[in-house]
Structure formats: C-alpha cells, structure tokens
Amino acid sequence: MHGEHHHDLSLEFPELKQHIHDLKLTSPEFNELYAEYEALDKTIYRIEEEIETPSDTYTEELKKKRVRLKDRLYAMLAAAGH
C-alpha cells in the first residue's frame, strides 16, 4: 500500500474548502472533530506506510472510525452550506 496519500478533507471535498476553513474558525465542535480526523488519518497513513505495524483488525477499526468522522464532518459542512 505504499504511496497512499492522506485523506485531507480539503482534497476529499475541494468544493467545500471555504466551508472547512470557516467552520474551523467558528465551530469548536467542528474544530475538535477535524483535529481528531487529522490525527487518525496520520496514524492510518503511518500504518499503510508500514512505519507502524498493528494488527489488521485494529487497522480496520481505525479506518471505520475515520469514515464515521468524515461523515460527521461532511454533514456539518453540508449544513453550513445551506
């Protein structure tokens, strides 16, 4: 899996880049979830690059958590855009 990139939200949702910026500045809840997402993404990247080598089960749980966080963040972004 070498070469996988980070799942940065501004790359995942380029059309929402301004909303991401605005919510990071104005919403403590969004900012906290965003920071958690970024930390989790960095951990998963380290695993995919074999810098860290935990069990596959643990890695899959981290990936599921990242998806849940991304879904919550997207919902907040979508609500801010309306």
C-alpha positions in Angstrom: 0.0 0.0 0.0 3.0 2.3 -0.3 2.3 5.7 -1.8 -1.2 6.1 -0.3 -2.0 9.7 0.4 -3.5 11.3 3.5 -7.3 11.8 3.2 -7.2 15.5 3.8 -10.7 16.9 3.8 -9.9 19.8 1.5 -8.7 17.2 -1.0 -11.7 14.9 -0.4 -14.2 17.8 -0.7 -12.5 20.6 -2.7 -15.8 22.3 -3.4 -16.2 22.7 0.4 -12.7 24.1 1.1 -14.0 27.5 2.2 -16.6 26.0 4.5 -13.9 23.8 6.1 -11.9 27.0 6.7 -14.9 28.9 8.1 -16.0 26.1 10.4 -12.5 25.6 11.7 -12.6 29.2 12.8 -16.1 29.4 14.1 -17.2 26.0 15.4 -15.4 24.4 18.4 -17.2 21.1 17.7 -16.1 21.0 14.1 -12.6 22.0 15.0 -12.4 19.2 17.6 -13.7 16.6 15.2 -11.4 17.9 12.4 -8.4 17.6 14.7 -9.4 14.1 15.7 -9.9 13.2 12.0 -6.5 14.6 11.1 -4.7 12.7 13.9 -6.5 9.5 13.0 -5.6 9.9 9.3 -1.9 10.4 10.2 -2.0 7.2 12.2 -3.6 5.2 9.4 -1.0 6.7 6.9 1.8 5.5 9.2 0.3 2.0 9.3 -0.1 1.9 5.5 3.5 3.0 5.0 4.5 0.3 7.5 6.0 2.7 9.9 3.8 1.2 12.5 2.5 -2.4 12.2 -0.5 -3.1 14.4 -3.0 -5.9 13.7 -5.2 -5.9 10.7 -8.3 -5.8 12.9 -7.1 -2.7 14.7 -6.2 -1.0 11.4 -9.7 -1.7 10.0 -11.3 -0.3 13.2 -9.3 2.9 12.7 -10.4 3.1 9.1 -14.0 2.7 10.1 -13.7 5.4 12.7 -12.1 7.7 10.1 -15.1 7.1 7.8 -17.6 7.9 10.6 -15.7 11.1 11.5 -15.6 12.1 7.8 -19.4 11.5 7.6 -20.0 13.7 10.6 -17.7 16.5 9.3 -19.4 16.3 5.9 -22.8 16.6 7.5 -21.7 19.7 9.4 -20.2 21.2 6.2 -23.3 20.5 4.2 -25.5 22.1 6.9 -23.2 25.2 6.9 -23.5 25.5 3.1 -27.3 25.9 3.2 
